[in-house]
Amino acid sequence: MRVAVIGAGVTGLTCARALDAAGVEVVVLEKARGAGGRLSSRRTDHGGFDHGGAVLRRDEVRDVAGVELASFAPRLAGVEAALGWQPVGVVPVPTASALPKALAAGLTLRAATHVAPLPADGPLTLRGLDGSTIDTVDHVVVTAPAPQVAELLAHRAPGLAERAAAAEMTPCWTAMIALHEPAGLPFDAIRERGPVHWAVAESAKPGRDGGERWTVQATAAFSAEHLEDPPETVGAALLAALGQIALEEDVPANALALRQPALLQAHRWRYARVARALPEPLLHDAPAGVLAAGDWCTPHDAGITPGTVAAAQAAGAALAAALLP
């Protein structure tokens, strides 16, 4: 049996690793330059940024062999700080991408590979957007965000595609900010302030080096409103929001450090968060030879929050189990 897994995020890698361990011939196809999905990290001359899953709750991720999950309790800005409330999460060390990299180790991964929608019938021959043949397999497992699953399987499995389209996902713009010098802020994280859904000082996380760096993730509403704006415009807006929050906190921060950063980049996650998950553990069209799932597939009785790493891991395990005897 030969299986192609489309998507090298946590769901796809968890599935592929289980299949590989069972002796199944499996290839992972990923349109990005490497494994990670929404647990990717961005490397820069100023240090790394976990620009996807910035901080994880301990109950939202299952252990992965060879990956250190370090506790992280950032100091929060705002009323939570005044009340003494401090969240405790975990972060993979040295970066968030350590987790998907560990899952991908030893697997056959073809990065920078864009797959066209699957054929309506006949052999499961995967083709690139230019029509070139990528591979012919017995089963295809699609672990992309739900809207992309619907596009890829619209011809091959229209019923499955329609069901996948019922899941709802929202976008997220993320700004990555490196400072020339410390800003002197008395907090390491911000939660739900204006256009900011979550912001965290990367340099405050355990196991990180380099100067002060901030990852600022926008709310779903802001991201949707500015979905097609240029990255430079969005990055500037989120930098301004960070500076405004510093002013509102009335702290003697180094305002110049925030106004003139050493690095300002923005990344758009078109499908970032799960707004409405499907109650099925996975979607399967056996006659068509295709399966699909992701963190957007979460049974109500699973005890797992949709959109989390644990949900992605559970989906990957369910996909593999559906193919194994």
Beta strands, then each sheet from edge to edge (+ up, - down):
strand 1: 2-6
strand 2: 25-29
strand 3: 42-44
strand 4: 47-49
strand 5: 68-72
strand 6: 89-93
strand 7: 108-110
strand 8: 124-127
strand 9: 133-137
strand 10: 139-142
strand 11: 168-178
strand 12: 189-193
strand 13: 196-201
strand 14: 213-218
strand 15: 263-276
strand 16: 283-285
strand 17: 290-292
sheet 1: 7+ 2+ 1+ 10+ 17+ 16-
sheet 2: 3+ 4-
sheet 3: 5+ 6-
sheet 4: 8+ 9-
sheet 5: 12+ 13- 14+ 11- 15+
end
